[in-house]
């Protein structure tokens, strides 16, 4: 039994295969939610461009969700690049992360159809919870000695900050949405400079020579 449990701890291939599959399906479902507009009976075909343009909110939510899920996939990949073994808590936290990722297409569709305060809050809430679970997964791994040796405390903290950045932005937008939904949506663009700064800090930390 001990040997089997040890092998189960070290087996990450199936865990990653499931994760990649769920994330790939979620990303694919995003574009399937965008419907081709129908030209009303008796109207000229020339109005098609206007109908497509009126779908701008669907395209915006698709691109945003694609980029956010893609970023979460990159962060998820980084976690398992550093994890040397896993236990049941890691498995269940990972499943909870996948549960929320699979729910993102619904939140995206709701927001694209109803970009109201509720739509913004609901959508941002799903993305925030997804990122928070990923942050919790990193925090658990860093506190239970299952990360690879050689990671500096600074690197662990910077990675944690990068994991936490996206959900904090979405939580912030939920607060802002109670006053102005447009401003809440615009606050999502803060993800670009924040992630850029944290990524550059990580690169600088990795390039610094280790103390002798």
C-alpha positions in Angstrom: 0.0 0.0 0.0 2.8 2.4 0.8 4.5 1.9 -2.5 1.2 2.4 -4.4 0.4 5.6 -2.5 4.0 6.9 -3.2 3.5 6.2 -6.9 0.1 8.0 -6.8 1.8 11.1 -5.3 4.4 11.2 -8.0 1.9 10.6 -10.9 1.1 14.0 -12.4 0.7 13.1 -16.0 -3.0 12.2 -15.7 -3.7 15.2 -13.5 -2.2 17.5 -16.1 -3.9 15.7 -19.0 -7.3 16.2 -17.4 -6.5 19.8 -16.7 -5.3 20.6 -20.2 -8.4 18.8 -21.6 -10.9 20.8 -19.5 -9.1 24.1 -20.2 -9.0 23.4 -24.0 -12.7 22.5 -24.0 -13.6 25.7 -22.0 -11.7 27.9 -24.4 -13.4 26.2 -27.4 -16.8 26.7 -25.9 -16.2 30.4 -25.6 -16.3 30.9 -29.4 -19.2 28.5 -29.8 -21.3 30.8 -27.7 -21.0 33.5 -30.3 -23.9 33.2 -32.7 -24.0 34.3 -36.3 -26.6 37.1 -36.7 -29.6 36.5 -38.8 -30.8 39.1 -41.3 -34.5 39.9 -40.7 -36.9 39.0 -43.4 -37.3 41.7 -45.9 -34.1 43.5 -44.9 -31.1 43.9 -47.3 -27.9 41.9 -46.9 -26.0 45.1 -46.6 -27.1 45.5 -42.9 -25.1 42.4 -42.0 -22.0 44.5 -41.2 -24.1 46.5 -38.7 -25.4 43.3 -37.1 -21.9 42.0 -36.7 -20.7 45.3 -35.3 -23.6 45.2 -32.8 -22.0 42.0 -31.4 -18.9 43.9 -30.2 -19.7 43.0 -26.6 -19.7 39.3 -27.4 -16.3 39.6 -29.2 -14.9 41.6 -26.3 -16.0 39.1 -23.7 -14.7 36.2 -25.8 -11.3 37.8 -26.2 -11.1 38.7 -22.5 -12.2 35.2 -21.3 -9.8 33.6 -23.7 -6.8 35.7 -22.4 -7.8 35.2 -18.8 -8.2 31.4 -19.1 -5.0 31.3 -21.1 -3.2 33.2 -18.4 -4.6 30.8 -15.7 -3.4 27.9 -17.8 0.1 29.4 -17.9 0.1 29.9 -14.1 -1.3 26.4 -13.6 1.5 25.1 -15.8 4.1 27.0 -13.7 2.7 25.4 -10.5 3.1 21.9 -11.8 6.6 22.7 -13.2 7.7 23.3 -9.6 5.6 20.6 -7.8 7.5 17.3 -7.4 4.7 15.3 -5.8 1.1 15.8 -4.9 -1.4 14.6 -2.3 -5.2 14.5 -2.2 -5.5 18.1 -1.3 -3.7 19.1 -4.4 -5.9 16.8 -6.5 -9.1 18.3 -5.0 -8.0 21.9 -5.3 -7.1 21.2 -8.9 -10.5 19.7 -9.5 -12.2 22.8 -7.9 -10.1 25.0 -10.2 -11.3 23.0 -13.2 -14.9 23.2 -12.1 -14.7 27.0 -12.2 -12.8 27.1 -15.5 -15.5 24.9 -17.1 -18.1 27.4 -15.7 -16.4 30.5 -17.3 -18.1 30.0 -20.7 -21.5 30.4 -19.0 -20.4 33.5 -17.2 -19.0 34.9 -20.5 -22.3 34.3 -22.3 -24.3 35.9 -19.5 -22.1 39.0 -19.5 -22.1 39.3 -23.3 -25.9 39.2 -23.3 -26.5 41.3 -20.2 -23.6 43.7 -19.6 -25.5 45.1 -16.6 -24.3 45.5 -13.0 -25.4 41.9 -12.3 -23.7 40.6 -15.5 -20.4 42.3 -14.7 -20.4 41.2 -11.0 -21.4 37.6 -11.9 -18.7 37.4 -14.6 -16.0 39.0 -12.5 -16.9 36.8 -9.6 -16.4 33.6 -11.5 -13.0 34.8 -12.8 -12.0 36.0 -9.3 -12.9 32.7 -7.7 -11.0 30.7 -10.4 -7.9 32.7 -9.8 -8.2 32.5 -6.0 -8.4 28.7 -6.1 -5.2 28.7 -8.2 -3.6 31.0 -5.7 -4.7 28.7 -2.9 -3.2 25.7 -4.8 0.2 27.5 -5.0 0.0 28.5 -1.4 -0.8 25.0 -0.3 2.1 23.6 -2.3 4.6 26.1 -1.0 3.6 25.4 2.6 3.7 21.6 2.4 7.2 21.0 1.0 6.1 19.5 -2.3 7.8 22.2 -4.4 11.2 21.4 -6.0 14.3 22.3 -4.0 16.2 25.5 -4.9 13.3 27.9 -5.1 14.1 31.1 -3.2 11.6 32.6 -0.8 11.5 35.7 -3.0 10.6 33.7 -6.1 7.8 31.9 -4.2 6.4 35.3 -3.0 6.6 36.8 -6.5 4.9 33.8 -8.0 2.2 34.1 -5.3 1.7 37.8 -6.1 1.3 37.0 -9.8 -1.3 34.3 -9.0 -3.2 36.8 -6.7 -3.0 39.7 -9.1 -5.8 38.7 -11.5 -8.4 37.7 -8.9 -7.7 40.9 -6.9 -8.4 43.0 -10.0 -11.7 41.2 -10.6 -12.7 41.6 -6.9 -11.9 45.3 -7.3 -14.1 45.6 -10.4 -17.0 44.0 -8.4 -16.7 46.8 -5.9 -16.5 49.4 -8.7 -19.5 47.9 -10.5 -21.8 49.0 -7.7 -21.1 52.6 -8.7 -20.2 52.4 -12.4 -20.3 49.3 -14.6 -18.3 50.9 -17.4 -15.5 51.8 -15.1 -15.6 48.3 -13.7 -15.1 46.8 -17.1 -12.3 49.3 -17.9 -10.6 48.3 -14.6 -10.0 44.8 -16.1 -7.4 46.4 -18.4 -5.2 46.8 -15.3 -4.4 43.2 -15.7 -2.0 44.1 -18.6 0.4 46.4 -16.7 0.2 44.5 -13.4 1.0 41.1 -15.0 3.7 42.8 -17.1 5.4 44.3 -14.0 5.2 41.0 -12.0 6.6 39.0 -15.0 9.6 41.4 -15.3 10.3 41.1 -11.6 10.2 37.3 -11.9 12.6 37.4 -14.8 15.0 39.7 -12.9 14.9 37.4 -9.9 15.6 34.3 -12.0 18.5 36.0 -13.8 20.2 37.1 -10.5 23.1 34.8 -9.6 22.6 32.7 -6.5 24.7 33.7 -3.5 27.7 31.6 -2.9 
